[in-house]
């Protein structure tokens, strides 16, 4: 993978993961605070990795494709 493609991929991941983690912790952070760190991390990754792979990043790709076709 070329550097430009890696940069674009990392930006797409960041665009999805930052608001997702923020919302997850806003909604569930207080109730999860009683759990040990490794269990909180497990729950966070079990929920957010599939969200990113199957919903978040494909949605960002769709938006990028829509915007790029509108410019032509």
C-alpha positions as a Python dict, from the first residue, in 0.01 Angstrom:
ca = {
    (1, 'X'): (0, 0, 0),
    (2, 'X'): (137, 340, -91),
    (3, 'X'): (183, 617, 161),
    (4, 'X'): (-108, 823, 26),
    (5, 'X'): (-345, 525, 48),
    (6, 'X'): (-230, 452, 403),
    (7, 'X'): (-286, 814, 502),
    (8, 'X'): (-636, 815, 353),
    (9, 'X'): (-720, 485, 523),
    (10, 'X'): (-597, 611, 860),
    (11, 'X'): (-801, 931, 824),
    (12, 'X'): (-1116, 733, 741),
    (13, 'X'): (-1061, 511, 1044),
    (14, 'X'): (-1007, 814, 1268),
    (15, 'X'): (-1321, 984, 1132),
    (16, 'X'): (-1521, 677, 1238),
    (17, 'X'): (-1347, 574, 1561),
    (18, 'X'): (-1321, 908, 1740),
    (19, 'X'): (-1694, 990, 1748),
    (20, 'X'): (-1780, 623, 1803),
    (21, 'X'): (-1560, 591, 2111),
    (22, 'X'): (-1682, 926, 2242),
    (23, 'X'): (-2048, 828, 2203),
    (24, 'X'): (-1990, 480, 2349),
    (25, 'X'): (-1818, 621, 2656),
    (26, 'X'): (-2082, 892, 2694),
    (27, 'X'): (-2361, 635, 2687),
    (28, 'X'): (-2200, 349, 2880),
    (29, 'X'): (-1895, 495, 3055),
    (30, 'X'): (-2056, 541, 3393),
    (31, 'X'): (-2202, 192, 3408),
    (32, 'X'): (-1877, 38, 3282),
    (33, 'X'): (-1660, 228, 3529),
    (34, 'X'): (-1715, -42, 3791),
    (35, 'X'): (-1549, -302, 3569),
    (36, 'X'): (-1174, -359, 3558),
    (37, 'X'): (-989, -189, 3273),
    (38, 'X'): (-931, -507, 3071),
    (39, 'X'): (-1303, -589, 3075),
    (40, 'X'): (-1401, -236, 2972),
    (41, 'X'): (-1149, -253, 2688),
    (42, 'X'): (-1284, -592, 2578),
    (43, 'X'): (-1643, -463, 2570),
    (44, 'X'): (-1538, -148, 2386),
    (45, 'X'): (-1348, -339, 2118),
    (46, 'X'): (-1613, -613, 2085),
    (47, 'X'): (-1871, -348, 2004),
    (48, 'X'): (-1674, -93, 1806),
    (49, 'X'): (-1457, -306, 1577),
    (50, 'X'): (-1756, -469, 1401),
    (51, 'X'): (-1931, -129, 1395),
    (52, 'X'): (-1631, 23, 1218),
    (53, 'X'): (-1575, -265, 974),
    (54, 'X'): (-1936, -327, 871),
    (55, 'X'): (-2104, 13, 914),
    (56, 'X'): (-1875, 308, 988),
    (57, 'X'): (-1602, 281, 725),
    (58, 'X'): (-1837, 164, 445),
    (59, 'X'): (-2056, 467, 526),
    (60, 'X'): (-1756, 702, 502),
    (61, 'X'): (-1659, 535, 172),
    (62, 'X'): (-2014, 589, 43),
    (63, 'X'): (-2004, 958, 136),
    (64, 'X'): (-1663, 1001, -29),
    (65, 'X'): (-1786, 828, -346),
    (66, 'X'): (-2101, 1045, -348),
    (67, 'X'): (-1902, 1365, -307),
    (68, 'X'): (-1647, 1265, -571),
    (69, 'X'): (-1920, 1187, -827),
    (70, 'X'): (-2090, 1521, -758),
    (71, 'X'): (-1772, 1710, -849),
    (72, 'X'): (-1760, 1560, -1200),
}
